[in-house]
Amino acid sequence: MAGVSLSASQARRIALGAQGFDQRRPTGRVDRRHLRRVFDRMGLIQIDSVNVLVRSQELPLFARLGPHPRGLIDDASADGELFEYWVHEASHVPTDHHHLYRWRMRSPHRWGVFRKLIADRPDFIEKVYAHVAENGPIVAGELKQRIGKKGTWWDYDDGKVALEALFHEGRVGARRRPNDFARMYDIAERMIPADILDRPTPPEHEARKELLVLAAKHHGVATLTELADYHRQGNPPVRPLIPELVEEGRLVEVDVEGWSKPGYLHPDAATPRRISARALLSPFDPVVWNRDRIEQMFGFRYRIEIYVPKPKREYGYYVLPFLLGDKLVARVDLKADRSNRTLLVQSAWGEPGIPEGEVAHELAAELALMAGWLGLERVQVMGAGNLSAALAGAVDRVAS
């Protein structure tokens, strides 16, 4: 396959197909089988706590499956199919991949405060572990109520750090408490199935290579940096592994139109003839989480503006890109006004040269679908943005 070249359009379709957007959404009951298919395509779902619309980890499922039971991830986690770990930041990951992260569990924590506590107070760490083993599952806030008095040997801040250090080491696992999103910690043996924990641990070198191949599968085609970033491996440790994988035939080096760096294609990646997707994408969806990648692949400049002061925001607070076909054609700043049962479109912006009427119609239909899934009764367009007028009219037509 030497000398393989891809057009920009082919690369875009390969990438979207790899993420599951070459498939139509299910029309019947959505269940665990569909969740497994999504994880087979995505590999992980990043977790984020912002709830102005809905927790971000729910959005990738909606983008690919449409309306679905909102407890799918929680139920799969409770049954031991998924676990939470630091992968692409905090992420839900199939427990089948647990062994591929053990090298990270055994490596020093990336934050100094954790390394310092582990080095300075190892006995304290063990006491926290013993407490979790005896009393888990617990949330960090419960520790000061259960152990000693504040100001003696226990301190909430150190307790939280200890729990997170144990979580990093894989000795303690965590699941999210549904009502307030807090991490509930318990020992790994009660979180991860025994047959998973008993699997042999591969050498770090081999585990990193497996993660790169998985990243290629999920991206379809990507640069070295994008492959490394999928599981937050970093470029220096994986750079020498890429030639090995190419030599083994597990990656195919390709030239992609418009790319300044080599691309790497998964050998099983399909090139869909057409992508007929319609989806609102979480800011943390793998399609858009690498900002340089989407700018290169889609010509779409995107930044998260949650932490930008309001006067300096360009598009809004919680802005979702809108995928139509194989292009990112618009973006909307969304908020769930739960007390008034309304999905608010605080701004709507179309990309230059789009067919405005068609995009507004499809976006209005997707917003109505999302509102129904979230238990909201209506969609209201607030007026800001160059697509808002057309979208407001389309929303009225969809509602009528």
C-alpha positions, 0 to 999 in steps of 0.5 A: 500500500505504499504511496497511498494518497487520500483526498480531503473529502475521503479523509473526512468521510473515513474519519466520520465513518470510523466514529459511527456516522456512516450508520443510520440511527436505530429506529426501534428500542435502544439498548445495551447492544447499541451502547456497545456498538458506539463504544466499539467505534469511539473507544471511550466517552469523555466525562465533563461536569458542566450541566447547562444543557446535559452532562457532556458524556450523554451527548455522544450517544444522542449524536449517534443513537438519537433518543435513548434511555439516559441510564445506559452508561450508568447501568453498563458501569454498574454491571462492570462493562465500563469503568472510569479512568484518566484516559482522554481526561476523565473517561468512560472506558470498556473494562475489556481495555483495563489491562492497556492502562496498567502502565499508567496506573504504575507510573508517577501521577502527573500532578505534584500534589499527588506525588508529594502526598504519596512520598510523604505520607504512605501510611496515610494512603494505606489508611484511606485504602483500608477505610474504603475497603471496609466502608466503600463505596464512599464519596470524598465528603463522607471521609471527615464524618467517618474518621476522627475529628477535623484537625487530627490526622484527617483532613478533607483536602488530603483525603480527597488527594489520597482517594485520587492517588489510589484511583490513579493507581487503579487500586480504587475505582469510581462511579458517578453518583447520579443525583450530584455527579460526585465520584463514589469510590470503592476498591477495584475488586468491587468495581472491575470484574475478576476475570478482567483484573486477572488478565495478564498485564502487557509490557508498557511498550506493547500496551502503548502500541495497542492504544495507538492502533485503537486510536487509528481505528477510532479516528480512521485516519490521523496524524501522529499527534492525533493518535497520541492525543486520543488516549493522552499518551503524548508524542515523545513516548509514541513517536518511535512506535509508529514506524514499528506499527507501519512495518507490522502493517498495523498502520498505513502511512498516507498522504492526505490532501491539505495536510502538512504532516503524514497521516496514518490510516487504520488498515481496516478503515472503510471509505464511505461513499457518502455520509448522511449524518445529522448531529449536534456534537458535544465540545468533548466529542472525539470528532471535535475535541482536537481543535487543530484536527477539525480546522484542518479536516473541516475548515471549522475553527472551534474553541470552548468559551466556557471559561472566557469572560462573557464580553469576550465570547465570540459565539456563546457559553456552551456551543455545539457544532452541527454536523450535516452530511460530512460537513460542520455547517453551523454552531448553536449555544444551547441551554436547558431551561428546565423550570420552563421546560424549554430548550433555549438557543441563545445564539445560532451561527452558520458557516459561510456559504451554507444553504441557509434554509436547508441547514435551518430546517435540519437543525430545527428538527434535531433541536426538537428531537433533543428537546423531546429526549430531555423532557423539554416541551419547546425550543426557543431561539433567542435571536443572536447569530447570523442563523437565528432568524432562519432557525426561528422560522424553521423551529416554528414550522417544525413545531406546527 
